Each structure stands twice: as C-alpha cells, then as structure tokens.
C-alpha cells in the first residue's frame, strides 16, 4: 500500500501535469468564460422570459460555467441605465432605448437580436373609433412607463401619420394593465402581444388593434453591452449568448414544459394555459421572418438594414439628433456557431 504522504505527493504532481497540459492561455480562457453574469431586464420575472427563469431547473447558463442573475426593470431605458451604472453586465432592451443612449454619446454594442419580430401594438375600445394612427391625434394613450418600448414604438406609429408626442397625451399605466382603458382614463393603450393576450383572457372585450409591425417591423428587443465590457469580456459574453440561445431553443421546442415551469417561476404564471399562449407568442417573436428564397436566420442574428431603417426613423421623429451607423454598433461576431 502506498503511504498517504507519498500518495498525496503523487496526486499533487498529477494535478500539476494536468494544468500544464491545459496550458496557461487555455486556463485563462476557461476562467474568463466563467463567472457571474447580471442581466438587466426591462420587466419583472414574467412568463414570457421563462427560458431565463427556468435556469434553476434547466441549468443552461450553469452548463456554460455561468451564474445568471436577473435584475428586474421598468422598461428598456431602465435596463440601459443599469449597465451604464455597472449594476449589470448585459441589458435586455429595445432598439429605441439603445438609439437614445447612443445619441447621448454612450459607447454601446448590440450583440444579439432577441425578438426579430415586432411585438408592440396600440389597443383601443371599438367605441373609440380609433382605426389608424392618424386617429390618435389629441387622444390620451397609456404606456407601461416613459422608458419602455411601448412608448418608443407608439412614437414610431405616430410618425407614420405625421404626428409627434406633442399631438397626444401620454399616460403611464404600468405593465399588462388594461384597467385604465376599460375605465375610460385613456383612449388607447400601447401594449405588447402578450399583454393584449392576457387582457383578452381577462375580459377586455371588443377592441381595435393597430400593430406596429404593419408600419415598421423592427426588432422588439436586443442584448446590449457597454463597449468596455464588449472589449474585455468576450469569452464570458460568448458563453452567455450560447447559454441564452440554448434556452431559447428549448422554449421553442418544449413550450408545454416551459408553461409548467412558468407556473413555478414567473410572478404572473398562475394560469398554465395563459403561460402556454404567452410562451408560444414569444417563441414566434424570437424567430426571424424567412428571408429571400425562404432562408431562415439563426437565432440572434441581426437584420442590419431593418435596424438602420429604425434608427433613421427615430432621427426623423426627432427622438435622436445624430445619425447612427447601425453596422458599427450591432455585432454578431460573438454568436455561437451552432
């Protein structure tokens, strides 16, 4: 039998040889790709982001050596502020909030297109006779918050009718809240497809719905990081994007399982049937429309031409003052190869 002191020495030597076989550069890369990642969200932990909330159950980020921390917010502007302040590493935000931050001189990069399909809309009771963007002139319109994508996308829709924010009265109503519309406090509400779905399931009644995508089908949300984080933490960001794409692919393939987990993890997940409908809508939004010839874009890939069109529209709206070259800001080089 080998004495314990000699056995410990042999084990130490074996460990040292293993470390040498990995090599110092490989060991550093492995360390750089692991650690805690704080994701600043635009919302509280709701059912539509079940692929993130399911981390304790599914371990997509753990499999990449990451500890995922979700920091809730009240709109895409909140998510941007949380990465600028250093409270988070990655922002889950809308293109409009990104454009506005860039316009103020912030150095940011978009690294993943979360929802290539636009999910925003403007909802009104049929009795209000609001059927087209021009009908919104002089009306009171609800938004989730002044820093949310509901407001940004409302302004895009107004722009299509030659209107500006000064032509309407914007009222903050909170997330997934159609009560002010039903009570007559607002004439219309800017919402999302999932918000409208929940509202209808809760007795919203007959409404007119104007879809922003019918006017400009710009992405709803992107992952955004500070330029410094982009330059210094690429291995970690690659691991994060791989984990996220795996989680998105899981939710697309297994919506029933995701709906069950949402009942456990999401603050609005008490009704499994609604969870399933919400998840299916978000799965649709996560997949880009087929391109010419029917070719599908990979999850997370950008449509630079469409994002550029959106940036130009924001400038035309007067929401930003300076031109933005989207190709220099949206970078897909960190996307996983498969």
For each residue, the residues with C-beta under 8 A, 3 or more apart:
1:
2: 6 7 10
3: 6 7
4: 7 8
5: 8 9
6: 2 3 9 10
7: 2 3 4 10 11
8: 4 5 11 12
9: 5 6 12 13
10: 2 6 7 13 14
11: 7 8 14 15
12: 8 9 15 16
13: 9 10 16 17
14: 10 11 17 18
15: 11 12 18 19
16: 12 13 19 20
17: 13 14 20 21
18: 14 15 21 22
19: 15 16 22 27
20: 16 17 23
21: 17 18
22: 18 19 26 27 30
23: 20 26 27
24: 27 28
25: 28 29
26: 22 23 29 30
27: 19 22 23 24 30 31
28: 24 25 31 32
29: 25 26 32 33 235
30: 22 26 27 33 34 65
31: 27 28 34 35
32: 28 29 233 235 236
33: 29 30 64 65 235 236 238 239
34: 30 31 64 65 66 236 239
35: 31 65 66 67 236
36: 66 67 69
37: 61 66 67 68 69 89 90 236 240
38: 69 70 71 87 88 89 90
39: 52 68 69 70 71 88 89 90 91 92
40: 71 73 78 79 80 82 83 87 88 90 91 92 93
41: 44 45 49 70 71 72 73 79 92
42: 73 74 75 76 78 79 92 93 94 148 149 221
43: 46 48 49 72 73 74 175
44: 41 72 175 267
45: 41 49 52 53 70 72 265 266 267
46: 43 49 175 176 266 267 268 269
47: 50 194 259 262 266 268 269 274 275 278 279
48: 43 194 278 279 281 282
49: 41 43 45 46 52 53 92 266 282
50: 47 53 54 251 258 259 261 262 265 266 269 275 279
51: 54 60 244 247 248 250 251 258
52: 39 45 49 55 68 70 244 247
53: 45 49 50 70 261 262 265 266
54: 50 51 57 58 60 247 250 251 258 261 265
55: 52 58 59 60 61 62 68 247
56: 59 265
57: 54 261 264 265
58: 54 55 247 250 261
59: 55 56 62 63
60: 51 54 55 63 64 243 244 246 247 250
61: 37 55 64 66 67 68 240 243 244 247
62: 55 59 65 66 67
63: 59 60 243 246
64: 33 34 60 61 239 240 242 243
65: 30 33 34 35 62 239
66: 34 35 36 37 61 62 236 239 240 243
67: 35 36 37 61 62
68: 37 39 52 55 61 243
69: 36 37 38 39
70: 38 39 41 45 52 53
71: 38 39 40 41 82 87 88
72: 41 43 44 45
73: 40 41 42 43 76 78 79 82
74: 42 43 78 144 145 147 148 175
75: 42 78 79 97 144 145 146 147 148 149 151
76: 42 73 79 80 91 92 93 94 96 97 98 147 148 149 152 221
77: 80 81 93 97 100 145 146 147 148
78: 40 42 73 74 75 81 82 145 147
79: 40 41 42 73 75 76 82 83 88 91 92 93 97 224
80: 40 76 77 83 84 91 93 97 98 101 106 108 224
81: 77 78 84 85
82: 40 71 73 78 79 85 87 88 91
83: 40 79 80 86 87 88 89 90 91 108 224 225 226 229
84: 80 81 101 106 226
85: 81 82
86: 83
87: 38 40 71 82 83
88: 38 39 40 71 79 82 83 91
89: 37 38 39 83 225 229 233 236 240
90: 37 38 39 40 83 111 223 224 225 229 237 240
91: 39 40 76 79 80 82 83 88 223 224 225
92: 39 40 41 42 49 76 79 114 221 223
93: 40 42 76 77 79 80 97 98 221 222 224
94: 42 76 97 98 148 149 152 153 220 221 222
95: 98 99 110 152 218 219 222 307 310 311
96: 76 99 100 149 152 153 155 156 310 314 319
97: 75 76 77 79 80 93 94 100 101 147 149 152
98: 76 80 93 94 95 101 102 108 110 222 224 329
99: 95 96 102 103 310 311 314 319 320 324
100: 77 96 97 103 104 314 319 320
101: 80 84 97 98 104 106 108
102: 98 99 105 106 108 320 324 329
103: 99 100 320 321 322 324
104: 100 101
105: 102
106: 80 84 101 102 226
107: 226 227 228
108: 80 83 98 101 102 224 225 226 227 329
109: 224 225 226 227 230 329 330 331
110: 95 98 113 222 223 224 302 307 329 330 331
111: 90 222 223 224 225 230 237 241 331 332 334 335
112: 222 223 241 244 245 300 332 334 335
113: 110 116 219 222 288 300 301 302 303 330
114: 92 219 220 221 222 223 286 300
115: 118 119 219 220 221 282 285 286
116: 113 219 285 286 287 288 289 297 303
117: 213 217 219 220 284 285 286 287 288 289
118: 115 153 211 212 213 216 217 218 219 220
119: 115 192 193 194 213 220 281 282 285
120: 149 150 153 154 190 191 192 193 211 212 213 220
121: 190 191 192 193 196 209 210 211 212
122: 130 133 136 141 154 157 188 189 190 191 209 210 212
123: 178 181 188 189 190 191 196 199 204 207 208 209 210
124: 128 130 181 187 188 189 207 208
125: 128 181 182 205 206 207 208
126: 129 206 207 208
127:
128: 124 125 139 187 188 208
129: 126 135
130: 122 124 135 136 139 187 188 208 210
131: 135 208 210
132: 135 161 210
133: 122 136 157 158 160 161 163 210 215
134: 137 161 162 163
135: 129 130 131 132 139
136: 122 130 133 139 141 157 158 161 163 167 168 188
137: 134 161 163 167 168
138: 167 168
139: 128 130 135 136 168 169 186 187 188
140: 168 169 170 171 185 186 187 188
141: 122 136 154 168 169 170 171 186 187 188 189 190
142: 170 171 172 173 177 180 181 185 186 188 189 190
143: 146 148 150 151 154 170 171 172 173 189 190
144: 74 75 148 149 150 151 172 173 174 175 190 191
145: 74 75 77 78 148 150 151 172 174 175
146: 75 77 143 151 170 172
147: 74 75 76 77 78 97 151
148: 42 74 75 76 77 94 143 144 145 151 152
149: 42 75 76 94 96 97 120 144 152 153 192 220 221
150: 120 143 144 145 153 154 190 191 192
151: 75 143 144 145 146 147 148 154 155 170 190
152: 76 94 95 96 97 148 149 155 156 314 319
153: 94 96 118 120 149 150 156 157 190 212
154: 120 122 141 143 150 151 157 158 170 190
155: 96 151 152 158 159 164 165 317 319
156: 96 152 153 159 160 212 215 216 218 310 313 314 317
157: 122 133 136 153 154 160 161 210 212 215
158: 133 136 154 155 161 163 164 165 167 168
159: 155 156 162 163 164 313 316 317
160: 133 156 157 215 216
161: 132 133 134 136 137 157 158
162: 134 159
163: 133 134 136 137 158 159 167 168
164: 155 158 159 167 317 318
165: 155 158 168 170
166:
167: 136 137 138 158 163 164
168: 136 137 138 139 140 141 158 163 165
169: 139 140 141
170: 140 141 142 143 146 151 154 165
171: 140 141 142 143 180 185 186
172: 142 143 144 145 146
173: 142 143 144 177 179 180 181 185 186 189
174: 144 145 177
175: 43 44 46 74 144 145 195
176: 46 191 194 195 198 199 268
177: 142 173 174 180
178: 123 181 182 189 191 195 199 202 204
179: 173 182 183
180: 142 171 173 177 183 185 186 189
181: 123 124 125 142 173 178 184 185 186 188 189 204
182: 125 178 179 204 205
183: 179 180
184: 181
185: 140 142 171 173 180 181
186: 139 140 141 142 171 173 180 181 189
187: 124 128 130 139 140 141
188: 122 123 124 128 130 136 139 140 141 142 181
189: 122 123 124 141 142 143 173 178 180 181 186
190: 120 121 122 123 141 142 143 144 150 151 153 154
191: 120 121 122 123 144 150 176 178 195 196 199
192: 119 120 121 149 150 195 196 220
193: 119 120 121 196 197 281 285
194: 47 48 119 176 197 198 278 281 282
195: 175 176 178 191 192 198 199
196: 121 123 191 192 193 199 200 204 207 209
197: 193 194 200 201 274 277 278 281
198: 176 194 195 201 202 268 274 278
199: 123 176 178 191 195 196 202 204
200: 196 197 203 204 207
201: 197 198 271 274 277
202: 178 198 199
203: 200
204: 123 178 181 182 196 199 200 207
205: 125 182
206: 125 126
207: 123 124 125 126 196 200 204
208: 123 124 125 126 128 130 131
209: 121 122 123 196
210: 121 122 123 130 131 132 133 157 214
211: 118 120 121 214 215
212: 118 120 121 122 153 156 157 215 216 217 218
213: 117 118 119 120 216 217
214: 210 211 217
215: 133 156 157 160 211 212
216: 118 156 160 212 213 309 310 313
217: 117 118 212 213 214 289 306
218: 95 118 156 212 306 307 309 310 313
219: 95 113 114 115 116 117 118 222 302 303 306 307 310
220: 94 114 115 117 118 119 120 149 192 285
221: 42 76 92 93 94 114 115 149
222: 93 94 95 98 110 111 112 113 114 219 330
223: 90 91 92 110 111 112 114 241 244
224: 79 80 83 90 91 93 98 108 109 110 111
225: 83 89 90 91 108 109 111 229 230 237
226: 83 84 106 107 108 109 229 230
227: 107 108 109 230 231
228: 107 231 232
229: 83 89 90 225 226 232 233 237
230: 109 111 225 226 227 233 234 237 331
231: 227 228 234
232: 228 229
233: 32 89 229 230 236 237
234: 230 231 237 238 334
235: 29 32 33 238 239
236: 32 33 34 35 37 66 89 233 239 240
237: 90 111 225 229 230 233 234 240 241 334
238: 33 234 235 241 242 334 336
239: 33 34 64 65 66 235 236 242 243
240: 37 61 64 66 89 90 236 237 243 244
241: 111 112 223 237 238 244 245 300 334 335 336
242: 64 238 239 245 246 336
243: 60 61 63 64 66 68 239 240 246 247
244: 51 52 60 61 112 223 240 241 247 248 300
245: 112 241 242 248 249 299 300 335 336
246: 60 63 242 243 249 250
247: 51 52 54 55 58 60 61 243 244 250 251
248: 51 244 245 251 252 286 299
249: 245 246 252 253 299
250: 51 54 58 60 246 247 253 254 258
251: 50 51 54 247 248 254 255 258 279 282 283 286
252: 248 249 255 283 286 287
253: 249 250
254: 250 251 257 258
255: 251 252 258 259 276 279 280 283
256: 259 260 276
257: 254 260 261
258: 50 51 54 250 251 254 255 261 262 275 279
259: 47 50 255 256 262 263 272 273 275 276 279
260: 256 257 263 264 272 275
261: 50 53 54 57 58 257 258 264 265
262: 47 50 53 258 259 265 266 269 272 275 278 279
263: 259 260 266 269 270 272 275
264: 57 260 261 269
265: 45 50 53 54 56 57 261 262 269
266: 45 46 47 49 50 53 262 263 269 275
267: 44 45 46
268: 46 47 176 198
269: 46 47 50 262 263 264 265 266 272 275
270: 263
271: 201 274 275
272: 259 260 262 263 269 275 276
273: 259 276 277
274: 47 197 198 201 271 277 278
275: 47 50 258 259 260 262 263 266 269 271 272 278 279
276: 255 256 259 272 273 279 280
277: 197 201 273 274 280 281
278: 47 48 194 197 198 262 274 275 281 282
279: 47 48 50 251 255 258 259 262 275 276 282 283
280: 255 276 277 283 284
281: 48 119 193 194 197 277 278 284 285
282: 48 49 115 119 194 251 278 279 285 286
283: 251 252 255 279 280 286 287
284: 117 280 281 287
285: 115 116 117 119 193 220 281 282
286: 114 115 116 117 248 251 252 282 283 299
287: 116 117 252 283 284 296 299
288: 113 116 117 291 296 297 301 303
289: 116 117 217
290: 294 295 296
291: 288 294 295 296 297
292: 295
293:
294: 290 291
295: 290 291 292
296: 287 288 290 291
297: 116 288 291 301 303
298: 301 335
299: 245 248 249 286 287
300: 112 113 114 241 244 245 332 335
301: 113 288 297 298 332 335
302: 110 113 219 307 330 332
303: 113 116 219 288 297 306 307
304: 307 308 326 327 330
305: 308 309
306: 217 218 219 303 309 310
307: 95 110 218 219 302 303 304 310 311 326 330
308: 304 305 311 312 325 326 327
309: 216 218 305 306 312 313
310: 95 96 99 156 216 218 219 306 307 313 314
311: 95 99 307 308 314 315 320 323 324 326
312: 308 309 315 316 323
313: 156 159 216 218 309 310 316 317
314: 96 99 100 152 156 310 311 317 319 320 324
315: 311 312 318 319 320 321 322 323 324
316: 159 312 313
317: 155 156 159 164 313 314
318: 164 315 321
319: 96 99 100 152 155 314 315
320: 99 100 102 103 311 314 315 324
321: 103 315 318
322: 103 315
323: 311 312 315
324: 99 102 103 311 314 315 320 329
325: 308 328 329
326: 304 307 308 311 329 330
327: 304 308 330
328: 325
329: 98 102 108 109 110 324 325 326
330: 109 110 113 222 302 304 307 326 327
331: 109 110 111 230 334
332: 111 112 300 301 302 335
333:
334: 111 112 234 237 238 241 331
335: 111 112 241 245 298 300 301 332
336: 238 241 242 245
337:
338:
